[in-house]
Amino acid sequence: MSNKWGRREFIGTAAAAGVMAAAGRTSLIDRAEAATMNDEITTKSASELANAIRAKQLSSKSIVEAHLDQIARVNPKLNAIVQLTAETARKEADEADAALARGDIKGPLHGVPVTIKDTLETSGVICTGGTKGRANYVPKADATAVARLRAAGAVILGKTNVPELAGAIETDNLVYGRTNNPYDFARTPGGSSGGESAIIAACGSPLGLGTDAGGSIRIPAHFCGLAAIKPTSGRVPRTGQFPMPMGARNAVFHVSLIARKVDDLALALPIIAGPDFRDHSIVGMPLLDPKAVTLGGLKLAYFDDDGAASPTREIAAAVRDCAKAFTDAGVKVEENLPPDAAKAATVYHDMSRGDGGAGTRAFLKSIGSDPISPLFEQALANSVAPAFATTTEALAAFVRWDAFRNSMLRFIENYDAILSPVAPYPAVLHGTSFEEQNRRGFGYTQMYNLTGWPSATVRVGTSPEGLPLNVQVAARPWREDVALAMARHLEQTFGGWKKPTVV
């Protein structure tokens, strides 16, 4: 269903221009100037906006208004933001400006607008997880990562769309409907963080908080040409995620970050990382600085085909071009495929299907999600069915997961990082993500959910259709600094994000 925001939210928000004709009608020149000034603001990175606020070159209010204007312009075409918190954002921006005038700075994101994926709870703002049983559910508290962004000064613009229970690599549900890719409306922006990728690529937000259990931050970043980081499993608390990851598969779930620039990931990761004494699996490991990483002397393995789903010619070439860029930077580069890479999707699938989805169906029914979305029906049919015949078979799947992790760990003992595609194809057409030729490509990202290693992605090229092409760099456990430093080098070499021309 479409968003039904009142006109009151958007009329008169051309604060960047700050002028209105006496009769209440903006002249054509004023409108052009407003659009240009808004564009100058909304194309800036979160880091640039944070610096401009602290230097008093831009007010938080002007930045928030510019992004609200942009949302008003692009969101009707995208359906990316599904809960807009415009009035609260304006109030918080005013408070941020007043605090700065007093010399008070809350933190590194003081006054900077952000958006939040609709699987992360937000106090006082509806959080659906894309499922009908939560269509009107209002959490009483923020997820830990959301609370930490607020405490660092971030201003939340709204919530972004997801597939039901974050269960697909495209974004559509029965609560809010489908989200479109800003580079081609006929294609998906990915999933499950598809709303985040669409609105950030279209400059409606500079920074977003998402999750990744099988590629859910990296695939949307690839489909929309953005930078993203899936941190090490155990780095960022999952508290306040819906559904809350629990049980044997807990380790594959990662609260993650997405932005247009790699530096914004490095800025925000220290804010959301660390134990919260609510999620038992989080470890207080030191978080190292990507700027301190020297590329010369690092050792990199790369592969352009995982042996299960061959990439397009352009994606394979992009990986090889990136390998050369690292060689030119002094990195020791070897073409080498992890021995069990082709098994990743099968291992992931098997340890997800012990009961054939019966427990998930029962859970959805218990919260009133009946019917469930056609997309999630496909997810259950293709990803968790059929069930194993015996408990012994189901438990054996977790033994295979451990064997896979051990094999990958032995492989990366000889390297600092691994370069590969994010997916073997660019953004796919709506409704096709579970077709066999596309489903086989999930293993490129799933392998690093299985290992739990940090993996960063960045745009390095363009497909013949004009769609973004990304690669990913995975590093050893707890070495987000290496993954981000290498992604930043690729961003500097190949240019990174490019503004879509469709919206």
C-alpha positions as CSV (number, residue, x, y, z in Angstrom):
1,M,0.0,0.0,0.0
2,S,1.2,3.5,-0.7
3,N,2.3,6.0,1.9
4,K,-0.3,8.6,2.9
5,W,1.6,11.4,4.3
6,G,-0.3,14.7,4.5
7,R,0.9,17.7,2.4
8,R,1.6,19.5,5.7
9,E,4.8,17.3,6.0
10,F,6.3,18.7,2.8
11,I,5.0,22.1,1.8
12,G,7.3,25.0,2.7
13,T,10.4,22.9,3.5
14,A,12.7,24.6,1.0
15,A,14.8,25.8,3.8
16,A,18.0,25.7,1.8
17,A,16.7,28.6,-0.3
18,G,15.0,30.3,2.7
19,V,12.9,32.7,0.6
20,M,9.3,32.9,-0.4
21,A,7.6,35.4,-2.6
22,A,5.4,37.9,-0.7
23,A,2.3,36.4,-2.3
24,G,3.3,32.9,-1.0
25,R,4.5,31.6,-4.4
26,T,8.1,30.7,-5.0
27,S,9.6,32.2,-8.2
28,L,11.1,29.8,-10.8
29,I,14.6,31.2,-9.9
30,D,14.0,30.6,-6.2
31,R,12.9,27.0,-6.9
32,A,15.9,26.4,-9.1
33,E,18.2,27.8,-6.4
34,A,16.5,25.8,-3.7
35,A,16.9,22.6,-5.8
36,T,20.5,23.3,-6.4
37,M,21.3,24.0,-2.8
38,N,19.3,21.0,-1.6
39,D,21.2,18.9,-4.0
40,E,24.5,20.2,-2.7
41,I,23.4,19.2,0.8
42,T,21.8,15.8,0.1
43,T,24.7,14.5,-2.0
44,K,27.2,15.1,0.9
45,S,28.3,12.1,3.0
46,A,27.4,11.8,6.6
47,S,31.0,12.6,7.6
48,E,30.9,15.8,5.5
49,L,27.6,16.8,7.0
50,A,28.9,16.2,10.5
51,N,31.9,18.3,9.9
52,A,29.8,21.1,8.3
53,I,27.5,21.2,11.4
54,R,30.4,21.3,13.9
55,A,32.0,24.1,11.8
56,K,28.6,25.9,11.7
57,Q,28.7,26.0,7.9
58,L,25.3,24.3,7.8
59,S,22.7,23.9,10.5
60,S,21.2,20.6,11.3
61,K,17.8,22.1,10.5
62,S,18.8,23.0,7.0
63,I,20.2,19.6,6.4
64,V,17.1,17.8,7.8
65,E,14.8,20.0,5.7
66,A,16.9,19.3,2.5
67,H,16.6,15.6,3.1
68,L,12.8,15.9,3.8
69,D,12.5,17.7,0.5
70,Q,14.4,15.0,-1.3
71,I,12.3,12.3,0.3
72,A,9.1,14.1,-0.8
73,R,10.5,14.2,-4.3
74,V,11.8,10.6,-4.7
75,N,9.9,8.4,-2.2
76,P,6.6,8.3,-4.2
77,K,8.6,6.6,-7.0
78,L,10.6,4.3,-4.7
79,N,8.4,3.5,-1.7
80,A,11.5,3.2,0.4
81,I,10.6,5.1,3.6
82,V,7.5,3.7,5.1
83,Q,7.3,5.6,8.4
84,L,8.4,9.2,8.1
85,T,9.2,11.0,11.4
86,A,9.4,14.5,9.9
87,E,8.1,16.6,12.8
88,T,10.2,14.8,15.4
89,A,13.3,15.1,13.1
90,R,12.7,18.9,12.8
91,K,12.4,19.2,16.6
92,E,15.6,17.2,17.1
93,A,17.4,19.2,14.5
94,D,16.4,22.5,16.3
95,E,17.6,21.0,19.6
96,A,20.9,20.0,18.0
97,D,21.5,23.5,16.6
98,A,20.6,25.0,20.0
99,A,23.0,22.6,21.8
100,L,25.8,23.5,19.4
101,A,25.2,27.2,20.0
102,R,25.8,26.5,23.7
103,G,29.0,24.5,22.9
104,D,27.4,21.1,23.5
105,I,28.1,18.3,21.0
106,K,26.4,15.0,21.7
107,G,28.7,12.9,19.6
108,P,30.2,12.2,16.1
109,L,26.8,12.3,14.4
110,H,25.6,15.5,16.1
111,G,22.6,16.7,14.0
112,V,23.2,14.3,11.1
113,P,20.0,12.6,9.7
114,V,19.9,8.8,9.4
115,T,17.3,6.2,8.5
116,I,16.6,2.8,10.2
117,K,15.6,-0.5,8.7
118,D,12.1,-1.6,9.7
119,T,13.4,-4.7,11.5
120,L,15.1,-2.6,14.2
121,E,12.8,-1.3,16.9
122,T,12.4,2.4,17.3
123,S,10.8,3.9,20.4
124,G,7.4,5.5,19.6
125,V,7.6,4.6,15.8
126,I,5.8,1.7,14.2
127,C,8.1,-1.3,13.6
128,T,6.5,-4.0,11.4
129,G,9.3,-6.2,10.3
130,G,7.3,-6.3,7.0
131,T,4.6,-8.6,8.5
132,K,0.9,-7.9,8.9
133,G,0.7,-9.0,12.5
134,R,2.9,-6.0,13.4
135,A,1.3,-3.4,11.2
136,N,0.5,-1.2,14.1
137,Y,3.1,-2.3,16.6
138,V,4.8,0.6,18.4
139,P,7.9,-0.4,20.4
140,K,8.6,1.1,23.8
141,A,12.3,1.1,23.4
142,D,15.0,1.5,20.8
143,A,17.1,-1.3,19.6
144,T,20.6,-1.0,21.1
145,A,22.2,0.1,17.8
146,V,19.4,2.7,17.3
147,A,19.8,4.0,20.8
148,R,23.6,4.4,20.3
149,L,23.1,6.4,17.1
150,R,20.7,8.7,18.9
151,A,23.2,9.1,21.8
152,A,25.8,10.1,19.2
153,G,23.6,12.9,18.0
154,A,21.9,11.3,15.0
155,V,18.5,12.6,13.9
156,I,16.2,9.8,12.7
157,L,14.2,10.6,9.5
158,G,12.2,7.4,9.4
159,K,11.9,3.7,8.9
160,T,12.6,1.9,5.6
161,N,10.9,-1.0,3.9
162,V,11.8,-4.7,4.1
163,P,10.5,-8.0,2.9
164,E,8.5,-10.0,5.4
165,L,10.7,-11.0,8.3
166,A,13.7,-9.9,6.3
167,G,13.3,-13.1,4.3
168,A,14.3,-12.3,0.8
169,I,16.9,-10.4,-1.4
170,E,14.1,-8.2,-2.8
171,T,11.8,-5.9,-0.9
172,D,8.0,-6.4,-0.9
173,N,5.4,-7.1,1.7
174,L,1.6,-7.0,2.4
175,V,2.0,-4.0,4.8
176,Y,3.7,-1.4,2.6
177,G,4.1,-3.0,-0.8
178,R,7.1,-3.0,-3.1
179,T,10.3,-0.9,-3.1
180,N,11.9,0.1,-6.4
181,N,15.5,0.4,-7.4
182,P,16.4,4.1,-8.1
183,Y,18.5,3.1,-11.1
184,D,15.7,1.1,-12.8
185,F,12.1,1.0,-11.3
186,A,11.5,-2.4,-12.9
187,R,14.2,-3.9,-10.7
188,T,14.5,-4.5,-7.0
189,P,16.9,-2.5,-4.8
190,G,17.7,-5.8,-3.0
191,G,16.7,-7.2,0.3
192,S,16.3,-7.4,3.1
193,S,17.7,-3.8,3.6
194,G,16.1,-2.7,0.3
195,G,14.4,0.4,1.6
196,E,17.7,1.6,3.1
197,S,19.7,1.0,-0.1
198,A,17.0,2.8,-2.3
199,I,16.6,5.9,-0.2
200,I,20.4,6.3,0.4
201,A,21.3,5.9,-3.2
202,A,18.6,8.5,-4.1
203,C,20.0,10.9,-1.6
204,G,17.1,10.9,0.8
205,S,19.4,9.8,3.7
206,P,23.2,9.8,4.0
207,L,23.5,6.8,6.4
208,G,21.4,3.8,7.3
209,L,21.2,1.1,9.9
210,G,20.3,-2.4,8.6
211,T,20.9,-6.1,9.2
212,D,22.6,-8.9,7.3
213,A,21.9,-12.6,7.8
214,G,22.7,-13.9,4.3
215,G,23.6,-10.8,2.3
216,S,20.9,-8.4,3.4
217,I,23.1,-5.3,3.6
218,R,25.7,-6.3,0.9
219,I,23.3,-7.3,-1.8
220,P,21.2,-4.1,-1.6
221,A,24.5,-2.1,-1.5
222,H,25.5,-4.0,-4.7
223,F,22.2,-3.5,-6.4
224,C,22.3,0.3,-5.6
225,G,26.0,1.0,-5.8
226,L,26.6,1.8,-2.1
227,A,29.2,1.2,0.5
228,A,28.3,-1.3,3.3
229,I,29.9,-3.2,6.1
230,K,28.7,-6.5,7.7
231,P,30.8,-6.5,10.9
232,T,32.2,-9.5,12.6
233,S,29.6,-11.7,14.2
234,G,29.6,-10.7,17.9
235,R,30.7,-7.1,17.2
236,V,27.3,-5.3,17.3
237,P,24.4,-6.2,19.6
238,R,21.2,-7.7,18.0
239,T,19.1,-6.4,20.9
240,G,15.9,-4.9,19.5
241,Q,16.0,-6.7,16.2
242,F,12.7,-8.3,15.0
243,P,12.5,-11.2,15.0
244,M,15.2,-11.4,17.7
245,P,17.8,-13.9,16.6
246,M,18.0,-16.7,19.0
247,G,19.2,-20.3,19.1
248,A,21.6,-22.2,16.9
249,R,21.5,-19.8,13.9
250,N,22.1,-16.7,16.0
251,A,25.6,-16.2,14.8
252,V,24.7,-15.6,11.1
253,F,22.7,-12.4,12.0
254,H,24.7,-9.1,11.9
255,V,23.5,-5.5,12.6
256,S,25.2,-3.6,9.8
257,L,25.7,-0.2,8.2
258,I,25.1,1.3,4.7
259,A,26.1,4.6,3.2
260,R,27.3,6.3,0.0
261,K,30.9,6.6,1.3
262,V,33.2,4.1,3.0
263,D,34.4,6.8,5.5
264,D,30.8,7.0,6.9
265,L,30.9,3.3,7.8
266,A,34.2,3.8,9.6
267,L,32.6,6.8,11.4
268,A,29.5,5.0,12.6
269,L,30.8,1.5,13.4
270,P,32.6,2.5,16.6
271,I,29.3,4.1,17.7
272,I,27.2,0.9,17.5
273,A,29.8,-1.7,18.4
274,G,30.4,-3.3,21.8
275,P,28.6,-5.2,24.5
276,D,25.2,-4.0,25.8
277,F,24.8,-6.7,28.5
278,R,21.6,-7.8,26.8
279,D,22.9,-9.9,23.9
280,H,25.2,-12.6,25.4
281,S,27.0,-13.2,22.1
282,I,28.7,-9.8,21.9
283,V,32.4,-9.6,22.6
284,G,34.3,-6.5,23.7
285,M,37.1,-6.8,21.1
286,P,39.1,-3.7,20.2
287,L,37.9,-2.0,17.0
288,L,40.9,-0.9,15.0
289,D,41.2,2.2,12.8
290,P,41.1,1.7,9.0
291,K,43.2,4.8,8.5
292,A,46.1,3.0,10.3
293,V,46.1,0.2,7.8
294,T,48.9,0.1,5.3
295,L,48.0,-1.7,2.2
296,G,51.5,-2.5,1.2
297,G,52.4,-5.9,2.6
298,L,48.9,-7.2,3.0
299,K,48.1,-10.5,1.3
300,L,44.9,-10.9,-0.7
301,A,43.2,-13.9,-2.2
302,Y,40.6,-13.3,-5.0
303,F,38.2,-15.3,-7.0
304,D,35.6,-14.2,-9.6
305,D,33.6,-17.5,-9.7
306,D,32.6,-19.5,-6.6
307,G,32.1,-22.7,-8.6
308,A,28.3,-22.7,-7.9
309,A,27.0,-19.7,-9.9
310,S,29.2,-18.1,-12.6
311,P,29.1,-14.3,-12.7
312,T,28.4,-12.0,-15.6
313,R,31.4,-11.2,-17.7
314,E,31.4,-7.6,-16.4
315,I,31.3,-8.7,-12.7
316,A,34.2,-11.1,-13.3
317,A,36.2,-8.4,-15.0
318,A,35.4,-6.0,-12.2
319,V,36.9,-8.4,-9.7
320,R,40.0,-8.8,-11.8
321,D,40.3,-5.0,-12.2
322,C,40.1,-4.6,-8.4
323,A,42.8,-7.3,-7.9
324,K,45.1,-5.3,-10.2
325,A,44.3,-2.1,-8.3
326,F,45.5,-3.8,-5.1
327,T,48.6,-5.2,-6.8
328,D,49.4,-1.6,-7.9
329,A,49.0,-0.5,-4.3
330,G,51.6,-3.0,-3.1
331,V,49.2,-5.8,-1.9
332,K,50.4,-9.3,-2.5
333,V,47.6,-10.7,-4.6
334,E,46.9,-14.4,-5.5
335,E,44.0,-15.9,-7.4
336,N,42.8,-18.6,-5.1
337,L,39.3,-20.1,-4.4
338,P,38.6,-21.4,-0.9
339,P,38.2,-25.2,-1.3
340,D,34.6,-25.2,0.0
341,A,33.3,-22.0,-1.5
342,A,30.9,-23.8,-3.8
343,K,29.3,-25.4,-0.8
344,A,28.3,-22.2,1.0
345,A,24.7,-21.9,-0.3
346,T,24.0,-25.6,0.4
347,V,25.5,-25.4,3.9
348,Y,23.5,-22.3,4.7
349,H,20.3,-23.8,3.2
350,D,20.6,-27.0,5.1
351,M,21.1,-25.6,8.6
352,S,18.0,-23.4,8.0
353,R,15.5,-26.1,7.1
354,G,15.4,-28.5,10.1
355,D,11.6,-28.2,10.4
356,G,10.7,-27.2,6.9
357,G,9.6,-23.7,8.1
358,A,6.8,-25.1,10.4
359,G,8.1,-23.1,13.4
360,T,8.2,-19.9,11.4
361,R,4.7,-20.4,10.1
362,A,3.4,-21.1,13.6
363,F,5.2,-17.9,14.9
364,L,3.6,-15.8,12.1
365,K,0.2,-17.2,12.9
366,S,0.6,-16.5,16.6
367,I,1.2,-12.8,15.9
368,G,-1.7,-12.5,13.5
369,S,0.2,-12.5,10.2
370,D,-2.3,-14.4,8.1
371,P,-1.9,-14.5,5.2
372,I,1.8,-14.1,4.7
373,S,3.2,-12.4,1.6
374,P,3.7,-14.3,-1.7
375,L,7.4,-13.4,-1.5
376,F,7.8,-15.0,1.9
377,E,5.9,-18.1,0.7
378,Q,8.6,-18.4,-1.9
379,A,11.3,-17.9,0.7
380,L,9.8,-20.7,2.8
381,A,9.4,-23.0,-0.2
382,N,12.9,-22.4,-1.6
383,S,15.0,-21.7,1.5
384,V,13.8,-23.9,4.4
385,A,11.8,-26.7,2.7
386,P,11.7,-29.7,2.6
387,A,12.3,-30.5,6.2
388,F,14.8,-33.1,7.2
389,A,13.2,-36.5,7.9
390,T,15.0,-37.0,11.3
391,T,16.5,-34.9,14.1
392,T,19.8,-36.6,13.4
393,E,19.8,-35.3,9.8
394,A,19.0,-31.8,11.1
395,L,21.8,-31.8,13.6
396,A,24.2,-33.1,11.0
397,A,23.6,-29.9,9.1
398,F,25.2,-27.9,11.9
399,V,28.2,-30.3,11.9
400,R,28.6,-29.4,8.2
401,W,28.5,-25.7,9.2
402,D,31.3,-26.2,11.7
403,A,33.3,-28.1,9.1
404,F,32.8,-25.2,6.6
405,R,33.9,-22.6,9.1
406,N,37.0,-24.6,9.9
407,S,37.9,-25.0,6.2
408,M,37.5,-21.3,5.6
409,L,39.6,-20.5,8.7
410,R,42.4,-22.7,7.4
411,F,42.2,-20.9,4.1
412,I,42.4,-17.3,5.5
413,E,45.4,-18.2,7.7
414,N,47.5,-17.4,4.6
415,Y,45.8,-14.2,3.8
416,D,44.6,-10.9,5.3
417,A,41.5,-10.6,3.1
418,I,39.5,-12.2,0.3
419,L,38.1,-10.3,-2.8
420,S,35.1,-11.6,-4.7
421,P,31.8,-10.7,-6.3
422,V,28.8,-9.8,-4.0
423,A,26.5,-11.6,-6.4
424,P,27.0,-13.0,-9.9
425,Y,24.5,-10.6,-11.4
426,P,23.4,-6.9,-11.0
427,A,20.0,-5.9,-9.7
428,V,17.3,-8.4,-10.7
429,L,13.8,-7.8,-12.0
430,H,11.0,-7.6,-9.3
431,G,9.7,-11.1,-8.5
432,T,12.6,-13.1,-9.8
433,S,15.0,-13.4,-6.9
434,F,13.9,-17.0,-6.1
435,E,14.2,-18.2,-9.7
436,E,16.8,-20.9,-9.8
437,Q,19.4,-19.0,-11.8
438,N,19.3,-16.2,-9.3
439,R,18.9,-18.3,-6.1
440,R,22.1,-20.1,-6.8
441,G,24.0,-16.8,-6.5
442,F,23.3,-16.3,-2.8
443,G,26.4,-18.2,-1.7
444,Y,28.8,-15.4,-2.4
445,T,27.5,-13.5,0.6
446,Q,26.2,-16.4,2.7
447,M,29.7,-17.8,3.0
448,Y,30.7,-14.8,5.2
449,N,27.5,-15.1,7.3
450,L,28.5,-18.7,7.9
451,T,32.1,-17.7,8.9
452,G,31.0,-14.6,10.7
453,W,33.8,-12.6,9.2
454,P,33.6,-8.9,8.5
455,S,32.8,-8.1,4.8
456,A,32.7,-4.7,3.2
457,T,31.4,-3.8,-0.2
458,V,31.7,-0.8,-2.6
459,R,30.8,0.1,-6.1
460,V,33.5,-0.3,-8.7
461,G,31.7,-0.4,-12.1
462,T,28.5,-0.3,-14.2
463,S,26.7,-3.1,-16.0
464,P,25.7,-2.8,-19.7
465,E,22.2,-2.0,-18.5
466,G,23.5,1.0,-16.5
467,L,23.2,-0.8,-13.2
468,P,25.8,-0.5,-10.3
469,L,28.4,-3.3,-9.9
470,N,30.0,-3.9,-6.5
471,V,32.7,-6.2,-5.1
472,Q,33.2,-7.4,-1.6
473,V,36.3,-7.6,0.6
474,A,36.1,-10.0,3.5
475,A,38.8,-10.0,6.2
476,R,39.9,-12.1,9.2
477,P,37.6,-12.1,12.3
478,W,37.6,-8.7,14.1
479,R,39.6,-7.0,11.3
480,E,36.9,-4.6,10.0
481,D,39.7,-2.1,9.7
482,V,41.3,-4.1,6.9
483,A,38.0,-4.7,5.1
484,L,37.2,-1.0,5.3
485,A,40.7,0.2,4.3
486,M,40.7,-2.0,1.2
487,A,37.1,-1.0,0.3
488,R,38.2,2.7,0.6
489,H,41.1,2.1,-1.8
490,L,38.7,0.7,-4.3
491,E,36.3,3.6,-3.8
492,Q,39.2,6.1,-4.5
493,T,40.3,4.1,-7.5
494,F,37.0,3.5,-9.2
495,G,34.9,6.3,-7.9
496,G,32.3,4.5,-5.7
497,W,28.7,5.7,-5.7
498,K,27.2,7.5,-8.7
499,K,23.9,9.4,-8.5
500,P,21.0,7.7,-10.2
501,T,19.5,9.6,-13.1
502,V,16.1,8.0,-13.0
503,V,14.8,9.7,-9.8
